């Protein structure tokens, strides 16, 4: 989905986290393009979505993002 209309709870949570930090971000609906979806899994070597990238670097999925929020690292990364 897209931030204004996430298609799953995991995506919704990532959007809520990014919004809580007033982060500026772009999104791509991977459910609209199977080639991109499969290619991104190979490119990132990360099998699940959503995937958060910051300045082109894969940060991880929701589990990693939640850990970073809880540890205080997400704000530093996004404001960095």
trRosetta pair geometry for C-beta under 8 A, 3 or more apart (Angstrom, degrees):
i j d omega theta_ij theta_ji phi_ij phi_ji
1 5 5.2 -126 -172 108 120 69
1 6 4.3 145 76 -144 139 28
1 7 3.5 164 -39 -19 109 83
1 8 7.3 179 3 7 116 64
1 11 5.7 137 47 117 104 159
1 29 5.7 -5 -138 -118 8 100
1 31 7.0 15 -44 21 50 129
2 5 5.5 35 58 49 84 80
2 6 7.4 -125 69 -75 29 46
2 27 5.4 137 -141 98 62 131
2 29 5.5 -49 -54 -62 79 107
3 6 6.9 5 -132 -57 25 87
3 15 4.8 150 -139 -127 80 123
3 18 8.0 -83 -120 72 124 131
3 19 7.9 134 -167 -57 122 112
3 25 7.7 129 -68 85 140 105
3 27 5.3 166 -33 -7 90 152
6 9 7.8 111 122 -90 128 14
6 11 3.8 179 -155 105 116 109
6 12 4.1 -170 70 -68 151 69
6 15 5.7 -138 -54 -6 130 139
7 11 6.3 43 45 37 62 149
7 29 7.7 87 -13 -144 127 99
7 31 6.0 -19 42 -4 166 156
8 11 5.0 94 59 11 78 101
8 12 7.0 -139 100 -7 40 91
9 12 5.3 -53 -144 36 35 116
9 13 6.3 38 157 -22 67 103
10 13 5.9 -54 -153 33 30 111
10 14 6.7 29 151 -17 63 103
10 49 7.4 130 100 114 134 57
10 50 5.9 -178 126 8 102 89
10 61 7.4 -22 -177 180 130 101
10 62 4.8 -120 -157 -33 94 148
11 14 5.7 -53 -150 34 35 111
11 15 6.4 36 152 -19 67 105
11 49 7.5 7 -71 139 99 91
11 50 4.9 113 -98 -41 74 125
12 15 5.7 -55 -151 36 31 113
12 16 6.4 31 151 -20 65 106
13 16 5.6 -52 -147 36 33 112
13 17 6.4 34 154 -20 65 104
13 62 5.7 59 86 -138 126 127
13 66 7.8 -12 151 -70 130 106
14 17 5.7 -54 -150 35 31 112
14 18 6.3 27 155 -14 66 107
14 50 4.9 -84 -1 69 161 146
14 52 6.3 -165 -150 -68 126 111
14 62 5.9 -105 -62 -95 95 88
14 65 6.2 68 -114 70 85 172
15 18 6.0 -58 -146 40 29 107
15 19 6.0 27 156 -17 65 112
16 19 5.8 -57 -142 41 27 111
16 20 6.3 34 155 -28 63 105
17 20 5.7 -53 -150 28 29 113
17 21 7.0 12 156 -4 61 105
17 65 6.0 121 99 154 168 123
17 66 7.7 -119 -87 -83 148 59
17 69 6.0 -100 -143 -75 121 142
17 74 7.1 -66 172 176 116 159
18 21 6.2 -69 -158 43 33 101
18 23 4.4 -87 -168 55 82 124
18 25 5.4 -41 -174 4 147 146
18 78 7.5 171 -134 -116 70 144
19 22 7.2 30 -172 -81 40 34
19 23 7.3 -88 -68 37 22 81
21 74 6.7 -128 -62 132 150 104
21 75 5.9 -165 -124 -107 121 70
21 78 4.9 59 140 91 148 160
21 79 7.5 -122 -179 -48 114 88
23 78 4.7 -75 -97 -161 118 131
28 36 7.2 -99 145 149 133 148
29 32 4.5 60 105 -5 107 114
29 33 7.8 109 96 7 72 86
30 33 6.6 -82 -152 56 44 79
30 36 5.9 -135 -133 105 77 104
30 37 4.3 112 172 -92 103 89
30 40 6.6 -79 -121 28 133 149
30 49 5.8 -131 53 -121 149 161
31 37 7.1 65 -82 -75 31 138
33 36 4.0 44 105 18 118 114
33 37 6.4 162 93 -18 63 86
34 37 5.3 -54 -143 37 35 116
34 38 6.1 28 161 -13 69 106
35 38 6.3 -57 -145 41 26 103
35 39 6.0 24 156 -17 62 115
36 39 5.6 -60 -140 43 28 112
36 40 6.0 31 161 -24 65 108
37 40 6.1 -56 -148 32 23 110
37 41 7.0 26 152 -20 58 103
37 49 7.4 -61 -143 -41 93 146
38 41 5.7 -51 -156 29 35 114
38 42 6.8 29 150 -13 65 104
39 42 5.8 -58 -153 38 36 109
39 43 6.0 36 152 -21 70 110
40 43 5.4 -50 -136 39 34 114
40 44 5.8 15 168 -3 68 112
40 49 7.9 57 102 -83 133 111
40 51 6.9 -167 159 27 121 147
41 44 6.6 -65 -137 48 19 95
41 45 7.9 71 164 -94 51 14
41 46 6.8 -121 -139 75 55 51
41 47 5.7 43 -150 -122 109 45
42 45 7.3 13 -174 -70 28 54
44 51 5.8 -40 -144 -150 174 159
44 58 5.0 124 -144 -90 105 150
46 51 5.6 118 94 -109 140 124
46 58 6.3 -179 -17 -172 143 146
46 60 7.0 -170 -129 -135 144 52
46 61 6.6 175 175 -41 124 100
48 51 7.6 145 94 -64 58 85
48 61 5.2 19 88 -98 110 152
49 61 7.3 -161 -139 -118 11 106
50 61 6.5 137 77 -139 53 73
50 62 6.7 81 52 -49 90 90
51 58 6.2 -39 178 -137 113 99
51 59 8.0 149 176 51 66 70
51 60 7.3 -106 -144 163 69 15
51 61 6.1 -48 -97 -84 56 68
52 58 7.6 109 82 -159 51 54
52 59 4.4 -37 96 54 100 117
52 60 6.5 -5 47 60 95 45
52 61 7.4 148 6 -108 86 20
52 64 7.7 -146 42 82 115 109
52 65 5.6 92 3 -76 150 122
53 56 6.1 -7 171 -139 119 11
53 57 6.2 154 -158 71 77 31
53 58 5.5 -42 -98 -92 81 46
53 59 6.6 180 -103 0 24 84
54 57 5.8 -28 66 60 69 89
54 59 5.5 55 0 -47 102 119
54 77 5.9 -161 -23 163 180 107
54 78 7.1 -115 -120 -92 134 58
59 64 6.2 176 140 116 78 128
59 65 6.7 73 119 -80 123 81
59 68 7.3 -40 176 -22 121 159
59 77 7.1 89 -114 170 134 156
60 63 7.0 -80 143 69 122 75
60 64 2.8 29 91 40 147 156
60 65 6.5 -162 80 -36 93 70
61 64 5.8 100 52 16 52 99
61 65 7.0 -99 122 -3 31 99
62 65 5.4 -57 -141 40 34 113
62 66 6.1 36 159 -22 68 105
63 66 5.9 -54 -149 35 27 111
63 67 6.6 28 152 -18 61 106
64 67 5.6 -54 -151 35 33 113
64 68 6.4 31 152 -18 66 106
65 68 5.7 -57 -150 37 31 111
65 69 6.4 34 152 -21 65 104
65 74 6.7 64 -164 -100 68 129
66 69 5.6 -51 -147 34 33 112
66 70 6.2 29 156 -15 66 108
67 70 5.8 -58 -146 41 29 109
67 71 6.0 17 158 -9 65 115
68 71 5.8 -62 -139 47 28 105
68 73 4.3 -87 -156 74 82 103
68 74 4.2 108 124 -58 103 86
68 77 6.7 -14 177 4 139 140
69 72 7.9 42 176 -64 26 23
69 73 7.9 -78 -51 53 20 68
69 74 4.6 -7 -81 4 59 144
71 74 8.0 113 61 -13 78 79
72 75 6.6 -43 -170 29 58 108
72 76 7.2 55 142 -12 73 109
73 76 5.6 -62 -157 42 45 113
73 77 6.0 45 150 -24 77 108
74 77 5.6 -57 -147 37 33 112
74 78 6.1 20 161 -11 69 111
75 78 6.1 -62 -142 43 27 103
75 79 5.8 9 165 -4 67 117
76 79 6.3 -64 -133 48 22 98
76 80 5.9 59 157 -68 58 92
77 80 5.6 -24 -157 -23 22 128
